[in-house]
Amino acid sequence: MTTTDGSLLSTEMNNEDALYEQLLLQAAKEMQNQLPTAQESQQIRPQPGFCVKTKTKINEKVFVNVCKSDQIPPPPDLTEDGLVSLLESDDPSGYRIPMSLGEPHAEIDNSGNGCTAYDIVINSKFYNTIQSNKLFMEFFLTIGFEGLENKYNLELSREWRMLKNRKFLGSITEQNIRTKSKPVIQELESSASSLGTCNKPLLSEIESTCVEPEYTIVADPADEHPSFLVAEISLPKVDSVGSLLLDLGEDRIVLWARPDLYHLDVYIPYNIVQEKSGSQFNRKTKVLTITMPVQPA
């Protein structure tokens, strides 16, 4: 993603009519340096690992990016024999795999069709383990798929294929994980699979404290190639524009609201003119409006 040279965040205004008249630019990187860091969370930037392709029950393509980070705690050491014994036991709940499950993001596959991608971040050492052991790989993907199913109400096929020569689909974005003071652990029960019947929680998710805000994107004109797009993002918990970090790429909107309030990563099916784009946060309505001219077809 290409970051704009200037800001996309201007001063707060209550007058809707003046929204498109005052689009001031600030350096996004400067804003990021000035934003306060949450004391009970940590921002991590995972490293790409591998990408697997699967599908939903209704035959929609899904890609899962498996990433690694030293900031994710490792699971307890376990040998292959120990894993076999675990899967055959009546109580496998004593073994958890810490992982961070990222928000879904829309992408385009190699055929030019739309698809959905999810990011799973695990400990770097454990990543090396699953790479070198097929049983651990199957075990991890089964648990990871179940985690995504429970968190996002999906039904994923257990048939998957690892992409060749592609470590990641989309753009890698930072994730916030809770590191201190009563971390919330979401326990997800696994279902019967080819690895055996396990009905105890095996996944310990590292909680991401950000949520995806509600938003709309309107094209004008709507019935042909648009001249510009207008995105409206509802941020009811945001009090000041100073807590926002907006990164506008050629075909993507990435927004962070600190400390750990919102995170939005949206694919745009058009190429926008970044240097002429701008945004305005309305303090009264708590809505961030982004205006984006679109490059001609």
Buried (B, 14 or more C-beta within 10 A) or exposed (E): BEBBEBBBBBEBBEEEEEBEEEBEBBEBEEBEEEBEEBEEBBBBEBBBBBBBBBBBEEEEBBBBBBBBBEBBBBBEEBEEEEBBEBBEBEEBBEBBBBBBBBBBBBBBEEEEEEBBBBBBBBBBEBBEBBBEBEEBBBBBBBBBBBBBBBBEEBEBEEEBEEBEEBBBBBBBBEBBBBBEEEBEBBEBEBEEBEBBEBEBBBBBBBBBBBBBBEBEBEBEEEEEEBEBBBBBBBBEEBEEBBBBBBBBBBBBBBBBBBBBBBBBBBBBEBBBEBEEBBBBBBBEBBBBBBBBBBEEE
